[in-house]
Amino acid sequence: MRRADFLCPSVKCSSVQSLTLSKPVAQRATLTLPGDKSISHRAFMLSAIARGRTRIVKPNGGDDVIATIAALRQLGVAVRRAGDDYVVVGRDTLRDPRVTIDCGNSGTTIRLLMGMLAGCVDALLDGDASLRRRPMARVADPLKAMGAKIGMRLRGVPPVRVHRQTTKLRSTHFTMRVASAQVKSAVLLAALRADGISVITSPAVTRDHTERMLRAMGAKLRVTGRAIRVRPSSLKSIGMLRVPGDVSAAVYLLCVAAALPGSNLCLREIGVNPTRSAALDILRRMGARIKISAHKLWSGEPVADIAISGGAPLKGVTIPVHAVPNLIDEIPALCALATIARGTFTVRGAAELKVKESNRIRTTIELLRSFGADARALRDGIVVHGGRTLRAPRNVSTHGDHRIGLSAAILAAAARAQITIRDVDCIATSFPQFGETWNAAFGRKRT
């Protein structure tokens, strides 16, 4: 690939904006949270290639999902905002974008677009400085095996060039080396346009939002254990797609409440998909008093209310390796809460943390130690020895990673301290209303 293929606009660096969170107060609160980010990405992308018009109800409004919406508009998809909802009109064919598609900080956007666009569009996909460090070969390699023409930099990082082709993609029997919902979803999207039956097998269970949504839209898909068998399929709109509250965001708030004796927090209509709820199971094993009620089903996705009463005695646990893919985003939160638990908290098999928005093994350890916690890194995980008295620093950095910023809030609650979090632009990627939510759940109420 010619070097000129990778010429693109300069990358915007994050600002030094900061957020100060007041000393948390234990109280009773009932809240709704932003829509689930993973489901929101998939709702927009699948609606864009489904026949008909889809109303997406209360999707996540963070920068990552906005990047997906902007990308679809560049591809000729009509996406219109309607209050808190969006209306998407699907297209049979996507157009070549006139300029580089900017995926911002969103790994989900760029990886799923690689599968969605492979073979049918000429496009250059790029992102910010953080995204340019994240591995894309794990997606490109199986797509190339299907006949897709995809180019990247030598290190297998963005920008990524996908090419329009006159021939169909080949069907595939693909076994993933690393359990990844993003890789699986990208190959599934490409397999919808392949010349025969494809089978995708994962070494462990991963979040299954793509499979559930594809089935709801009429894809010829069958799941047997960890294998997915999919035939070439056309999708049809389901009319209205309601997005549940983001369970990953919920876990961070539940950890704050767990650290505050006397707190009572209820989060309404949260997604409790079993491939995403492993963190709730770990919180229960640690001793947190969690109650799940008001179960319902939205477009194939299980939804419920989650309540927690803070102050229960907590203990350290070992996270089973098989559970790690389904709580990978919540590991920093669980480590933060583990600092006030009795005993040792251990997670292994989490090398994937090294290639997130930051090296989350390193940045989580740095954050915990800045509060005086006893934590050390493993080759593929983290060990936290709980029980030390925490002392909050005046301020902490997110290192451009929203999960690190949200984990700092948990540690501040555990230390009963005010905290200033620097470089918080990244929190807008998934939870732009975090400051307001903190005040509603844990801020001192005016009388």
C-alpha positions as CSV (number, residue, x, y, z in Angstrom):
1,M,0.0,0.0,0.0
2,R,1.3,3.5,-0.9
3,R,2.2,5.8,1.9
4,A,-0.1,8.4,0.5
5,D,-3.0,6.1,1.2
6,F,-2.5,6.9,4.9
7,L,-2.5,10.7,4.6
8,C,-5.3,12.1,6.7
9,P,-6.2,15.1,8.8
10,S,-4.3,15.9,11.9
11,V,-5.4,14.1,15.1
12,K,-7.0,16.3,17.8
13,C,-5.4,15.8,21.2
14,S,-7.5,15.8,24.4
15,S,-7.6,19.0,26.4
16,V,-6.7,19.4,30.0
17,Q,-10.2,19.9,31.2
18,S,-10.8,18.7,34.8
19,L,-13.7,17.6,37.0
20,T,-13.9,18.1,40.7
21,L,-16.1,15.6,42.6
22,S,-17.3,16.6,46.1
23,K,-16.8,14.4,49.1
24,P,-19.4,11.7,48.7
25,V,-22.5,11.5,51.0
26,A,-24.3,8.3,51.7
27,Q,-28.0,8.7,50.8
28,R,-30.9,7.1,49.0
29,A,-31.2,7.7,45.2
30,T,-32.9,6.2,42.2
31,L,-31.4,7.0,38.8
32,T,-31.4,6.1,35.1
33,L,-28.2,5.8,33.3
34,P,-27.0,6.5,29.7
35,G,-27.9,3.9,27.1
36,D,-25.5,0.9,26.8
37,K,-22.6,1.9,24.6
38,S,-22.0,-1.6,23.1
39,I,-25.7,-2.0,22.2
40,S,-25.9,1.5,20.8
41,H,-23.1,1.0,18.4
42,R,-24.7,-2.2,17.0
43,A,-28.1,-0.7,16.9
44,F,-27.0,2.1,14.6
45,M,-24.8,-0.1,12.4
46,L,-27.3,-2.9,11.9
47,S,-30.2,-0.5,11.4
48,A,-28.1,1.2,8.7
49,I,-28.0,-2.0,6.6
50,A,-31.5,-3.2,7.4
51,R,-34.5,-2.6,5.1
52,G,-36.8,0.0,6.6
53,R,-36.8,2.7,9.2
54,T,-35.7,2.1,12.8
55,R,-36.3,4.3,15.8
56,I,-33.5,3.8,18.3
57,V,-34.8,4.8,21.8
58,K,-32.4,6.6,24.2
59,P,-29.0,5.3,22.9
60,N,-25.8,6.3,24.5
61,G,-25.0,9.9,23.8
62,G,-21.2,9.8,24.3
63,D,-18.5,10.7,21.8
64,D,-17.9,7.1,20.8
65,V,-21.4,6.5,19.6
66,I,-21.5,10.0,18.0
67,A,-18.4,8.8,16.0
68,T,-20.4,5.8,14.7
69,I,-23.4,8.1,13.8
70,A,-21.1,10.5,11.9
71,A,-19.4,7.6,10.1
72,L,-22.8,6.2,8.9
73,R,-23.8,9.6,7.6
74,Q,-20.6,9.8,5.6
75,L,-21.6,6.4,4.1
76,G,-24.9,7.8,2.9
77,V,-27.1,6.6,5.7
78,A,-29.9,8.9,6.8
79,V,-29.7,9.3,10.6
80,R,-32.0,11.9,12.2
81,R,-32.2,12.9,15.8
82,A,-35.7,13.0,17.4
83,G,-35.4,14.3,21.0
84,D,-33.5,11.7,23.0
85,D,-34.0,9.1,20.2
86,Y,-32.7,8.7,16.6
87,V,-34.3,7.5,13.4
88,V,-32.2,5.5,11.0
89,V,-33.2,4.7,7.4
90,G,-31.4,1.6,6.2
91,R,-29.7,1.3,2.8
92,D,-29.1,-1.7,0.5
93,T,-25.8,-0.2,-0.6
94,L,-23.4,2.2,1.1
95,R,-21.5,4.9,-0.7
96,D,-17.8,5.6,-0.6
97,P,-17.1,8.5,1.9
98,R,-15.6,11.6,0.4
99,V,-13.2,12.1,3.3
100,T,-11.5,10.0,6.0
101,I,-13.9,8.5,8.5
102,D,-12.8,9.7,11.9
103,C,-13.6,7.0,14.5
104,G,-12.3,9.2,17.4
105,N,-11.4,7.1,20.4
106,S,-13.8,4.3,19.6
107,G,-12.3,0.8,19.0
108,T,-15.8,-0.6,18.5
109,T,-16.5,1.9,15.7
110,I,-13.4,1.2,13.7
111,R,-13.4,-2.6,14.2
112,L,-17.1,-3.2,13.4
113,L,-16.9,-0.8,10.4
114,M,-14.0,-2.9,9.0
115,G,-16.3,-5.9,8.8
116,M,-19.3,-4.0,7.7
117,L,-17.5,-2.2,4.9
118,A,-15.1,-5.0,3.8
119,G,-15.4,-5.6,0.0
120,C,-18.3,-3.1,-0.5
121,V,-16.8,0.3,0.1
122,D,-13.6,2.3,-0.5
123,A,-12.9,4.0,2.8
124,L,-10.0,5.2,5.0
125,L,-10.7,4.7,8.7
126,D,-8.7,6.7,11.3
127,G,-9.0,7.9,14.9
128,D,-7.2,9.8,17.6
129,A,-3.7,9.2,19.0
130,S,-5.0,6.5,21.4
131,L,-6.9,4.6,18.7
132,R,-3.8,4.7,16.5
133,R,-2.0,2.6,19.0
134,R,-4.7,-0.2,19.2
135,P,-4.3,-3.5,17.3
136,M,-6.4,-4.0,14.2
137,A,-4.7,-7.0,12.6
138,R,-6.8,-9.3,14.8
139,V,-9.8,-8.0,12.7
140,A,-8.1,-7.5,9.4
141,D,-6.5,-11.0,9.2
142,P,-9.8,-13.0,9.3
143,L,-11.4,-10.5,6.8
144,K,-8.4,-10.9,4.5
145,A,-8.9,-14.7,4.7
146,M,-12.4,-14.1,3.4
147,G,-10.9,-12.2,0.4
148,A,-11.2,-8.7,1.7
149,K,-8.5,-6.2,0.6
150,I,-7.4,-4.3,3.8
151,G,-4.3,-2.2,4.4
152,M,-2.8,-0.8,7.6
153,R,0.5,0.5,8.9
154,L,3.3,-2.1,9.4
155,R,2.5,-2.5,13.1
156,G,-1.1,-3.3,12.3
157,V,-2.6,-0.1,13.7
158,P,-4.8,2.6,12.2
159,P,-5.3,4.2,9.8
160,V,-7.0,1.3,8.0
161,R,-7.9,1.3,4.3
162,V,-10.8,-1.0,3.1
163,H,-11.4,-1.5,-0.6
164,R,-14.5,-2.0,-2.8
165,Q,-14.4,-5.3,-4.7
166,T,-16.3,-6.9,-7.6
167,T,-16.2,-10.4,-6.1
168,K,-18.1,-11.7,-3.1
169,L,-16.3,-12.4,0.1
170,R,-15.6,-16.1,0.8
171,S,-17.3,-17.9,3.6
172,T,-15.1,-18.7,6.5
173,H,-14.5,-21.2,9.4
174,F,-12.7,-18.9,11.8
175,T,-11.5,-19.8,15.3
176,M,-10.5,-16.7,17.3
177,R,-7.2,-16.9,19.2
178,V,-8.3,-14.3,21.7
179,A,-12.0,-14.0,22.9
180,S,-13.2,-10.7,21.5
181,A,-16.7,-9.5,20.9
182,Q,-15.5,-6.8,18.5
183,V,-13.5,-9.3,16.3
184,K,-16.5,-11.7,16.4
185,S,-18.9,-9.0,15.4
186,A,-16.7,-7.7,12.5
187,V,-16.5,-11.2,11.0
188,L,-20.2,-11.7,11.5
189,L,-21.0,-8.5,9.6
190,A,-18.8,-9.6,6.7
191,A,-20.3,-13.1,6.7
192,L,-23.7,-11.7,6.0
193,R,-22.4,-10.9,2.5
194,A,-20.2,-14.0,2.0
195,D,-20.8,-16.7,-0.7
196,G,-21.8,-19.4,1.8
197,I,-22.1,-20.6,5.3
198,S,-19.6,-19.2,7.8
199,V,-18.7,-20.5,11.3
200,I,-17.1,-18.3,13.9
201,T,-15.8,-20.0,17.1
202,S,-14.6,-18.2,20.2
203,P,-12.3,-19.7,22.9
204,A,-14.6,-18.2,25.6
205,V,-18.0,-16.7,25.9
206,T,-18.1,-13.0,24.9
207,R,-20.8,-10.4,24.9
208,D,-23.5,-11.5,22.4
209,H,-25.3,-8.2,21.5
210,T,-24.5,-8.6,17.8
211,E,-26.0,-12.1,17.6
212,R,-29.2,-11.2,19.5
213,M,-29.7,-8.1,17.3
214,L,-29.0,-10.0,14.1
215,R,-31.5,-12.7,15.0
216,A,-34.1,-10.0,15.8
217,M,-33.5,-8.5,12.3
218,G,-34.0,-11.8,10.5
219,A,-30.4,-13.0,10.0
220,K,-30.0,-16.8,9.4
221,L,-27.9,-17.4,12.4
222,R,-27.5,-20.3,14.9
223,V,-25.5,-20.4,18.1
224,T,-24.2,-23.7,19.4
225,G,-22.0,-23.4,22.5
226,R,-19.2,-21.0,21.5
227,A,-19.7,-21.5,17.7
228,I,-21.9,-19.3,15.6
229,R,-23.1,-20.5,12.2
230,V,-24.4,-17.8,9.8
231,R,-25.7,-17.9,6.3
232,P,-25.7,-14.9,3.9
233,S,-28.7,-12.8,5.0
234,S,-30.6,-9.6,4.4
235,L,-31.7,-7.7,7.5
236,K,-35.1,-6.1,8.1
237,S,-35.8,-3.3,10.6
238,I,-37.6,-4.2,13.8
239,G,-39.2,-0.7,13.8
240,M,-38.2,0.3,17.4
241,L,-35.1,-0.6,19.3
242,R,-34.9,0.4,23.0
243,V,-31.4,0.7,24.4
244,P,-31.1,-0.4,28.1
245,G,-28.9,1.5,30.6
246,D,-25.2,0.7,30.4
247,V,-24.2,-2.0,32.8
248,S,-20.5,-1.0,32.7
249,A,-21.4,2.5,33.9
250,A,-23.7,0.9,36.5
251,V,-20.9,-1.2,38.0
252,Y,-18.8,1.9,38.7
253,L,-21.6,3.6,40.5
254,L,-22.4,0.4,42.4
255,C,-18.8,0.2,43.6
256,V,-19.1,3.8,44.9
257,A,-22.3,2.9,46.8
258,A,-20.7,-0.3,48.1
259,A,-17.9,1.8,49.6
260,L,-20.3,4.1,51.4
261,P,-22.1,2.7,54.5
262,G,-25.7,3.9,54.6
263,S,-26.0,4.5,50.9
264,N,-29.0,3.0,49.0
265,L,-28.8,3.3,45.2
266,C,-31.3,1.9,42.7
267,L,-30.4,2.0,39.0
268,R,-33.4,1.5,36.7
269,E,-33.7,-0.4,33.4
270,I,-30.1,-1.6,33.2
271,G,-29.0,-4.2,30.7
272,V,-28.4,-7.5,32.5
273,N,-27.3,-9.6,29.5
274,P,-25.6,-12.7,31.0
275,T,-22.6,-12.2,28.8
276,R,-22.1,-8.7,30.5
277,S,-23.2,-9.4,34.1
278,A,-20.1,-11.2,35.4
279,A,-19.0,-8.1,37.3
280,L,-22.3,-8.1,39.3
281,D,-21.5,-11.8,40.3
282,I,-18.1,-10.7,41.5
283,L,-19.5,-7.9,43.5
284,R,-21.8,-10.3,45.2
285,R,-19.0,-12.7,45.9
286,M,-17.1,-9.8,47.5
287,G,-20.1,-9.4,49.8
288,A,-21.9,-6.4,48.2
289,R,-25.7,-6.4,48.9
290,I,-27.1,-6.3,45.4
291,K,-30.7,-7.0,44.4
292,I,-31.9,-7.4,40.8
293,S,-35.6,-7.0,40.1
294,A,-38.3,-5.9,37.6
295,H,-37.0,-8.1,34.8
296,K,-38.1,-7.5,31.2
297,L,-36.9,-8.1,27.6
298,W,-36.2,-5.4,25.1
299,S,-35.5,-6.5,21.5
300,G,-34.0,-9.7,22.8
301,E,-31.9,-8.0,25.5
302,P,-32.7,-8.7,29.2
303,V,-33.3,-5.6,31.3
304,A,-33.8,-5.1,35.1
305,D,-33.5,-2.7,38.0
306,I,-30.3,-3.0,40.1
307,A,-30.2,-1.9,43.8
308,I,-27.4,-1.9,46.3
309,S,-27.1,-1.1,50.0
310,G,-23.7,0.2,50.9
311,G,-21.5,-0.7,53.9
312,A,-21.5,-4.5,53.8
313,P,-18.2,-6.1,54.8
314,L,-16.2,-6.9,51.7
315,K,-13.6,-9.5,51.0
316,G,-11.1,-10.1,48.2
317,V,-11.7,-12.8,45.7
318,T,-10.0,-14.4,42.7
319,I,-11.7,-13.7,39.4
320,P,-12.0,-17.0,37.4
321,V,-10.0,-16.7,34.1
322,H,-13.1,-17.8,32.1
323,A,-15.1,-14.8,33.5
324,V,-12.5,-12.2,32.4
325,P,-13.8,-11.5,28.8
326,N,-17.2,-10.7,30.2
327,L,-16.0,-8.1,32.8
328,I,-12.9,-6.8,31.1
329,D,-14.2,-3.2,31.2
330,E,-15.0,-3.4,34.9
331,I,-11.7,-4.7,36.2
332,P,-10.4,-1.3,37.2
333,A,-13.6,-0.6,39.2
334,L,-13.4,-4.0,41.0
335,C,-9.7,-3.4,41.8
336,A,-10.6,0.1,43.2
337,L,-13.2,-1.4,45.4
338,A,-10.9,-4.2,46.5
339,T,-8.6,-1.7,48.2
340,I,-11.1,-1.6,51.1
341,A,-11.9,-5.3,51.1
342,R,-10.4,-7.8,53.6
343,G,-7.8,-10.1,52.0
344,T,-6.4,-10.4,48.5
345,F,-8.1,-9.7,45.2
346,T,-6.6,-11.3,42.1
347,V,-7.3,-11.2,38.4
348,R,-5.3,-13.2,35.8
349,G,-5.9,-13.9,32.1
350,A,-6.5,-10.2,31.5
351,A,-3.6,-9.3,29.1
352,E,-6.3,-7.6,26.9
353,L,-6.2,-4.8,29.4
354,K,-2.8,-3.7,27.9
355,V,-4.4,-2.7,24.6
356,K,-7.3,-0.7,25.8
357,E,-7.5,3.1,25.7
358,S,-4.5,2.9,28.0
359,N,-2.4,0.0,29.3
360,R,-5.0,-0.6,32.0
361,I,-2.8,-2.9,34.0
362,R,-0.2,-0.1,34.3
363,T,-2.6,2.8,34.7
364,T,-4.8,1.0,37.2
365,I,-1.8,0.1,39.4
366,E,-0.5,3.7,39.2
367,L,-4.0,5.0,40.3
368,L,-4.4,2.6,43.2
369,R,-0.9,3.3,44.5
370,S,-1.5,7.1,44.3
371,F,-4.2,6.5,47.0
372,G,-1.8,4.5,49.1
373,A,-3.2,1.1,48.1
374,D,-1.1,-2.1,48.0
375,A,-1.3,-3.3,44.4
376,R,1.1,-5.0,42.0
377,A,1.0,-6.0,38.4
378,L,1.1,-9.5,37.0
379,R,2.1,-10.4,33.5
380,D,-1.5,-10.7,32.6
381,G,-3.4,-9.3,35.6
382,I,-3.4,-7.4,38.9
383,V,-3.2,-8.3,42.6
384,V,-4.6,-6.0,45.2
385,H,-4.1,-6.5,49.0
386,G,-6.9,-4.7,50.7
387,G,-7.1,-3.1,54.1
388,R,-4.7,-0.2,53.9
389,T,-5.9,3.3,54.9
390,L,-6.5,5.3,51.7
391,R,-5.4,8.9,51.3
392,A,-6.7,10.8,48.3
393,P,-4.2,12.8,46.3
394,R,-5.3,16.3,45.3
395,N,-5.8,15.3,41.7
396,V,-5.3,12.3,39.4
397,S,-5.0,11.9,35.6
398,T,-7.2,9.7,33.5
399,H,-4.3,9.0,31.1
400,G,-6.9,9.5,28.4
401,D,-8.9,6.5,29.6
402,H,-12.4,7.0,30.9
403,R,-12.3,3.8,33.0
404,I,-9.4,5.1,34.9
405,G,-11.2,8.4,35.6
406,L,-14.3,6.6,36.8
407,S,-12.2,4.3,39.0
408,A,-10.6,7.4,40.7
409,A,-14.1,8.3,41.8
410,I,-14.5,4.9,43.5
411,L,-11.2,5.4,45.3
412,A,-12.2,8.9,46.4
413,A,-15.5,7.5,47.8
414,A,-13.5,4.8,49.6
415,A,-11.2,7.5,51.1
416,R,-14.2,9.8,51.9
417,A,-12.5,12.6,50.0
418,Q,-13.0,15.2,47.4
419,I,-11.1,14.5,44.2
420,T,-10.2,16.4,41.1
421,I,-9.8,14.3,37.9
422,R,-7.7,15.8,35.1
423,D,-8.0,15.2,31.4
424,V,-11.7,14.2,31.6
425,D,-12.6,14.7,28.0
426,C,-12.3,10.9,27.6
427,I,-15.2,10.3,30.1
428,A,-17.5,12.0,27.5
429,T,-16.8,9.0,25.2
430,S,-19.3,6.9,27.2
431,F,-20.7,8.9,30.2
432,P,-20.8,12.6,29.4
433,Q,-23.3,13.3,32.3
434,F,-21.0,11.6,34.9
435,G,-20.6,14.8,37.0
436,E,-24.3,15.4,37.2
437,T,-25.0,11.7,38.0
438,W,-22.4,11.9,40.8
439,N,-24.1,14.9,42.3
440,A,-27.5,13.2,42.1
441,A,-26.3,10.0,43.7
442,F,-23.6,11.1,46.1
443,G,-23.6,14.9,46.3
444,R,-24.7,16.8,49.4
445,K,-28.4,17.8,49.0
446,R,-29.3,21.4,49.6
447,T,-32.0,21.9,52.2
